Amino acid sequence: MLGVEQGKVLLKEYDSNWAEEYLIEKAHLGKILENFNIDIQHIGSTSIKGCIAKPIIDISIGVENLEYGKLLIAPLESAGYEYRGEAGVPGRLFLKKQTNYIQTYFIHIEQINSQSRKSHILFRDYLNNHPEDVKKYSELKRQLAKKYYNDRECYTEEKAHFIENILKKADML
């Protein structure tokens, strides 16, 4: 089951249905954005096999540049996504889909060659090939979720050091 109340940290054990939910939404996005030159990728913890995660599907849409990416906002809004600007992360356009404060999908429109997008994909790919690090990441997330149940911002900030270390390891391979 997808969805987390806005602002909350609720983790679920890995669910193989997340990959299927992503593929369904990717197909839907592909139809509404069929006239655009984009690359759609599943990112975030729901894209990592065996990883505990907030059951929200994160999707990166890679575009040539963010000016071009702004052209995607209107069709995405007509498909039920809410545009939130950069949402605190410079260099991206952020949209979310939610019903009654339950968030189910996040879209990150990012320049295809940006460091942020490359990091999302590198992190996902590395962890999908290193289950021992997935276990460590999941344990860290469990601890942080207990501590920051009502503060998603602090929860996210506290994961940053682990993520940076994984990216360093991944880049050395």
C-alpha positions as CSV (number, residue, x, y, z in Angstrom):
1,M,0.0,0.0,0.0
2,L,1.3,3.4,-1.0
3,G,1.1,6.6,1.0
4,V,2.3,8.6,4.0
5,E,0.6,11.5,5.7
6,Q,2.3,14.8,4.8
7,G,5.2,15.6,7.1
8,K,5.3,12.2,8.8
9,V,7.9,9.5,8.8
10,L,6.3,6.1,8.3
11,L,8.5,3.3,7.2
12,K,7.4,0.0,5.7
13,E,9.4,-3.1,5.0
14,Y,10.4,-3.5,1.3
15,D,7.5,-4.4,-0.9
16,S,8.1,-5.8,-4.4
17,N,4.8,-4.2,-5.4
18,W,6.6,-0.8,-5.3
19,A,8.4,-1.7,-8.5
20,E,5.1,-2.5,-10.1
21,E,3.5,0.7,-8.8
22,Y,6.4,2.6,-10.4
23,L,6.0,0.9,-13.7
24,I,2.3,1.7,-13.8
25,E,2.9,5.3,-13.0
26,K,5.8,5.5,-15.5
27,A,3.5,4.2,-18.2
28,H,0.9,6.8,-17.2
29,L,3.5,9.6,-17.3
30,G,4.8,8.3,-20.6
31,K,1.4,8.8,-22.1
32,I,0.8,12.3,-20.8
33,L,4.4,13.4,-21.6
34,E,4.8,11.5,-24.9
35,N,5.6,14.6,-26.8
36,F,8.6,15.5,-24.6
37,N,12.2,14.3,-24.7
38,I,12.6,12.9,-21.2
39,D,14.1,10.0,-19.3
40,I,12.0,8.6,-16.4
41,Q,13.8,6.7,-13.6
42,H,12.6,5.1,-10.3
43,I,14.7,6.6,-7.5
44,G,14.7,6.7,-3.7
45,S,14.4,3.9,-1.2
46,T,11.4,2.2,-2.9
47,S,13.7,1.5,-5.9
48,I,16.2,-0.4,-3.7
49,K,15.5,-4.1,-3.2
50,G,15.2,-5.0,0.4
51,C,15.3,-1.5,1.7
52,I,12.9,-0.2,4.3
53,A,11.2,2.9,2.9
54,K,8.4,5.5,3.2
55,P,5.9,4.0,0.8
56,I,6.1,7.0,-1.6
57,I,7.4,6.3,-5.1
58,D,10.1,8.8,-6.1
59,I,10.4,9.4,-9.8
60,S,13.2,11.4,-11.5
61,I,12.3,12.9,-14.9
62,G,15.5,13.9,-16.6
63,V,15.3,16.8,-19.0
64,E,17.8,18.8,-21.1
65,N,17.4,21.8,-18.9
66,L,15.0,23.1,-16.3
67,E,13.5,25.7,-18.6
68,Y,12.4,22.8,-20.8
69,G,11.3,20.9,-17.6
70,K,8.9,23.7,-16.8
71,L,6.9,22.7,-19.9
72,L,6.1,19.5,-18.1
73,I,4.4,21.2,-15.2
74,A,1.0,21.9,-16.8
75,P,0.4,18.4,-18.1
76,L,1.6,16.9,-14.8
77,E,-0.8,19.2,-12.9
78,S,-3.7,18.1,-15.2
79,A,-2.8,14.5,-14.2
80,G,-3.2,15.2,-10.5
81,Y,0.3,16.4,-9.5
82,E,0.8,19.5,-7.4
83,Y,3.7,21.7,-8.3
84,R,5.8,22.8,-5.4
85,G,8.7,24.7,-7.0
86,E,12.1,23.7,-5.9
87,A,10.8,22.5,-2.5
88,G,14.0,23.4,-0.8
89,V,16.4,21.8,-3.3
90,P,17.9,24.2,-5.9
91,G,18.2,22.8,-9.4
92,R,15.1,20.7,-9.5
93,L,11.3,21.1,-10.0
94,F,9.2,19.1,-7.6
95,L,5.7,17.8,-7.9
96,K,3.7,15.5,-5.6
97,K,0.6,13.5,-5.9
98,Q,-1.6,13.1,-2.8
99,T,-5.1,12.5,-1.7
100,N,-6.4,13.8,1.6
101,Y,-2.9,14.6,2.8
102,I,-1.7,11.1,1.9
103,Q,1.3,11.5,-0.4
104,T,1.9,8.7,-2.9
105,Y,4.2,9.9,-5.6
106,F,7.0,12.5,-5.8
107,I,8.4,13.7,-9.1
108,H,11.8,15.4,-9.3
109,I,12.3,17.1,-12.7
110,E,16.1,17.4,-13.0
111,Q,18.6,18.2,-15.6
112,I,19.7,14.9,-17.1
113,N,23.4,15.5,-16.4
114,S,23.0,17.2,-13.1
115,Q,25.0,16.0,-10.1
116,S,21.8,15.5,-8.1
117,R,20.3,13.2,-10.7
118,K,23.5,11.3,-11.2
119,S,23.7,10.9,-7.4
120,H,20.1,9.5,-7.2
121,I,20.9,6.9,-9.8
122,L,24.3,6.0,-8.5
123,F,23.0,5.6,-5.0
124,R,20.2,3.3,-6.2
125,D,22.4,1.2,-8.4
126,Y,25.1,0.8,-5.8
127,L,22.7,-0.3,-3.1
128,N,20.9,-2.7,-5.4
129,N,24.3,-4.4,-5.8
130,H,25.4,-4.3,-2.1
131,P,22.7,-5.8,0.2
132,E,25.0,-5.5,3.2
133,D,24.8,-1.7,2.9
134,V,21.0,-1.9,2.3
135,K,20.8,-3.5,5.8
136,K,22.9,-0.8,7.3
137,Y,20.8,1.9,5.6
138,S,17.6,0.3,6.7
139,E,18.7,0.1,10.3
140,L,19.7,3.8,10.3
141,K,16.4,4.7,8.9
142,R,14.5,2.7,11.6
143,Q,16.4,4.5,14.3
144,L,15.8,7.9,12.7
145,A,12.1,7.2,12.2
146,K,11.7,6.6,15.9
147,K,13.5,9.8,16.8
148,Y,11.9,12.0,14.1
149,Y,8.5,10.5,13.6
150,N,6.9,14.0,13.2
151,D,9.8,15.7,11.5
152,R,10.6,14.5,8.0
153,E,13.0,17.4,7.5
154,C,15.3,16.3,10.4
155,Y,14.9,12.6,9.4
156,T,16.2,13.5,5.9
157,E,19.0,15.6,7.1
158,E,20.2,12.9,9.5
159,K,20.6,10.4,6.6
160,A,22.9,12.7,4.6
161,H,26.2,11.5,6.0
162,F,25.4,7.8,5.2
163,I,24.2,8.8,1.7
164,E,27.4,10.8,1.1
165,N,29.6,7.8,2.2
166,I,27.7,5.4,-0.1
167,L,28.2,7.9,-3.0
168,K,31.9,8.0,-2.3
169,K,32.1,4.2,-2.3
170,A,30.1,4.0,-5.4
171,D,32.2,6.5,-7.3
172,M,35.3,4.6,-6.4
173,L,34.2,1.4,-8.1
